[in-house]
Amino acid sequence: MELPRVFAIRHSSHRILNPFDATKLATLGAALGVERDQQVLDLACGKGEMLCTWARDHDIVGTGVDINPPFVAAAQARASELGVSDRVTVLHDNATDWVSTAPVDIAACLGATWIGGGVSGTIELLRRSIRPGGMILIGEPYWRAEPPDQETVEGCHATSYSTFESLPGLVRLFGELDYDLVEMVLADEDTWDRYAAAQWLSIRRFLDANPDDPIADELRDELRTAPILHVRFQRAWLGWGAFALVPRN
Ligand SMILES: C[S@@+](CC[C@H](N)C(=O)[O-])C[C@H]1O[C@@H](n2cnc3c(N)ncnc32)[C@H](O)[C@@H]1O
């Protein structure tokens, strides 16, 4: 399956398809203390930046799974560019029920918890791939504060307040699922800008090069509305974090 063209166009310049920048991704690897030869599985890995940079910086062995062939190709190209093709394997597959045949040290899903039907289901899916004592890494948005009205909710691409948890709500949920939260790294407004604002430039460049494309009008509308939605709503109300969980013993 290929994702809608607009998604690919928006993210054409992104290596990281979530509100982290390269520094946050590196902070996360350092915070978790990932080590040489640790096995890391990344479901819905996108362009594979986490696995490739952690393989370069920490010598991990990574497996990524993504449903979108161009992202799989981009991840493989990135592994080659960073000289880690022998350490990173990227597979084209649907990750909704993907379980590693050999248990891994860390099983991750950043920014795609729909693959398990939500946060709880994705944690359960990832758990099936980790070795005893292994770690789960989950990346998810949260409300930084309770949105005051439905306009704010929809401005954050949510349908209702219950679309996301608050940060305390997420942490409470991890406990209710019987996991210890052992580390976390959170996006900030600047790194959200890298994720959101970089999309505007990619869209604009596409429009300049392809003014008569069948989806040009759709993208022109998006470019008119996305910046104001970001600065009015998402930048202020939405957080995003990567949370490291270990099953309680
Ligand atoms: C928001 S991006 C996050 C990508 C990556 N985890 C990152 O943080 O850079 C969501 C990713 O999920 C992938 N995806 C969506 N549904 C999927 C599925 N059922 N199985 C595997 N990958 C999926 C998309 O192709 C896309 O790469």
The ligand as an SDF file (V2000), in Angstrom:
LIG
                    3D

 27 29  0  0  0  0  0  0  0  0999 V2000
    3.7700    9.5760   11.3550 C   0  0  0  0  0  0  0  0  0  0  0  0
    4.7240    8.4280   10.4430 S   0  0  0  0  0  0  0  0  0  0  0  0
    5.9340    7.9200   11.6690 C   0  0  0  0  0  0  0  0  0  0  0  0
    7.1240    7.2550   11.0450 C   0  0  0  0  0  0  0  0  0  0  0  0
    8.2970    6.9560   11.9830 C   0  0  0  0  0  0  0  0  0  0  0  0
    7.9010    6.1130   13.1020 N   0  0  0  0  0  0  0  0  0  0  0  0
    8.9310    8.2150   12.4970 C   0  0  0  0  0  0  0  0  0  0  0  0
    8.6230    8.5860   13.6520 O   0  0  0  0  0  0  0  0  0  0  0  0
    9.6930    8.8600   11.7620 O   0  0  0  0  0  0  0  0  0  0  0  0
    3.6410    7.0240   10.3800 C   0  0  0  0  0  0  0  0  0  0  0  0
    4.2180    5.8630    9.5950 C   0  0  0  0  0  0  0  0  0  0  0  0
    3.3530    4.7660    9.7360 O   0  0  0  0  0  0  0  0  0  0  0  0
    3.4120    4.0100    8.5340 C   0  0  0  0  0  0  0  0  0  0  0  0
    2.2480    3.1230    8.5750 N   0  0  0  0  0  0  0  0  0  0  0  0
    0.9430    3.4580    8.5780 C   0  0  0  0  0  0  0  0  0  0  0  0
    0.1570    2.3780    8.6990 N   0  0  0  0  0  0  0  0  0  0  0  0
    1.0020    1.3050    8.7740 C   0  0  0  0  0  0  0  0  0  0  0  0
    0.8240   -0.0930    8.9170 C   0  0  0  0  0  0  0  0  0  0  0  0
   -0.4020   -0.6310    8.9980 N   0  0  0  0  0  0  0  0  0  0  0  0
    1.9130   -0.8850    8.9610 N   0  0  0  0  0  0  0  0  0  0  0  0
    3.1660   -0.3600    8.8550 C   0  0  0  0  0  0  0  0  0  0  0  0
    3.3920    0.9670    8.7230 N   0  0  0  0  0  0  0  0  0  0  0  0
    2.3420    1.7940    8.6990 C   0  0  0  0  0  0  0  0  0  0  0  0
    3.4310    5.0830    7.4710 C   0  0  0  0  0  0  0  0  0  0  0  0
    3.8700    4.5930    6.2310 O   0  0  0  0  0  0  0  0  0  0  0  0
    4.3770    6.0880    8.1050 C   0  0  0  0  0  0  0  0  0  0  0  0
    5.7070    5.8130    7.7470 O   0  0  0  0  0  0  0  0  0  0  0  0
  1  2  1  0
  2  3  1  0
  2 10  1  0
  3  4  1  0
  4  5  1  0
  5  6  1  0
  5  7  1  0
  7  8  2  0
  7  9  1  0
 10 11  1  0
 11 12  1  0
 11 26  1  0
 12 13  1  0
 13 14  1  0
 13 24  1  0
 14 15  1  0
 14 23  1  0
 15 16  2  0
 16 17  1  0
 17 18  1  0
 17 23  2  0
 18 19  1  0
 18 20  2  0
 20 21  1  0
 21 22  2  0
 22 23  1  0
 24 25  1  0
 24 26  1  0
 26 27  1  0
M  CHG  2   2   1   9  -1
M  END
$$$$
